[in-house]
Amino acid sequence: MPEAATVTCPFSTQAHAIGAPDPHRAELREAGAVVQAEAPAGGPFWIVTDADLAREVLADTRFAKDTALAPPHWDRRVAGLEPTAAEQLSVTTLDGEAHGRLRRAFAPLFSATRMRAAYPRLLAIAERLLARLEPGEVDLVQDFTTRYPLAVLCDLLAIPDEHVDTAMAACRLMHTDYPEHVGQAMSAFADLATAALAGDGPATELAGRMPPGSTRRDLHYQVFTLLFAGQLTTDLTIGFLVARLLGDPAAPTGDDELVRDTLRRHPPAPFTLWRFTSTELDLAGVRLPANSPVLIDIKGVNERVGPDDNDLTFGAGPHYCIGAQLARLELRALAETFRTHYPEARLTTPFDDLRHSGPGGIMGSRLHALPVVLR
């Protein structure tokens, strides 16, 4: 049986101009539907680059999310792995019925009815946060792109607005000298969970739907997941959205189209979270041993399917992102706020000169700066 073509590990901290093609994607695309690379934590891993095959993998129960299946020699910190499913109840590491039960507990928080009802509040939050910025030139990456999604999430979870700064600091600690400050960050997230559970809001509803045997610690971890993952999902994309809105002559003119196209071109997660084969298996003619680490190249697939097809920005299959609709609405509300209240806002750096880079792992890329004059 043939082996997968070997490519350079695509995890890069290299900076790129906002409109420049990613050279790694060309190499991945040309190498085949399944390619192999050397993992930063050691040993081989495999990347699925074909759109149809990617959807098959995302629906295949043999590709498990439980990090207990990761190669035993991996340094879990280098690989950025979550606790195993046995160590911590989490919607991102459970599979099968256990995942389904926990997902059903979350689902009412993101129902279509609830999201539509929340949209006026998203508009109000975007308007309020932009209005409080200092007159003149501001760098939206310095504060706004992180603050806006966390202000939305705190509002939806009935966490008082004065805690948004705590949420911002905790999210940033998760990325500072990882994992040196994770304990401090998780302590802050626990305080935020306590604030969310102080009344009869959505977090209390979630508590009442948690699977039998869940602990208080499990509940706190779910609130952490909502805040941290919800922030990441839109924080990274906001910069690209506003930059395109204000400076990209090729950007779609409709808000919904702009949101969809920006998420497709600049997905907040260019790869899926790690999956691991639970058994030896054949994948498009490539034999993968049990416990093989596998990723889907979301960004590469998105580039190949085109703007009118279903992309993989929010995944597919049982682990499709629960908060996808909220993320889209947040971005739409921000675009609408700019068009309505700041029609003469402009970039102070030419669009083509804006640069971005990622942290060197599976997480997405962020603009280095987004200097804007609000008018």
ABEGO torsion letter per residue (X at the ends): XBBBBBBBBABBABBBBAABBBAAAAAAAAAEABBBBBBAAEEBBBBBABAAAAAAAAABAABBABAAABBAABBAAAAGBBBBAAABBBAAABBEAAAAAAAAAAAAAABAAAAAAAAAAAAAAAAAAAAABBBEBBBAAAAAAAAAAAAAAAAAAGBBAAAAAAAAAAAAAAABGOAAAAAAAAAAAAAAAAAAAABABAAAAAAAABBBGBBAAAAAAAAAAAAAAAAAAAAAAAAAAAAAAAABAABBABAAAAAAAAAAABBABABBBBBBBABBBBBGGBBBBBGBBBBBBAAAAAAAAEAABBBAAAEBEAABBAAAAAAAAAAAAAAAAAAAABAABBBABBAAABBBBBAGBABBBBBABBBBBBX
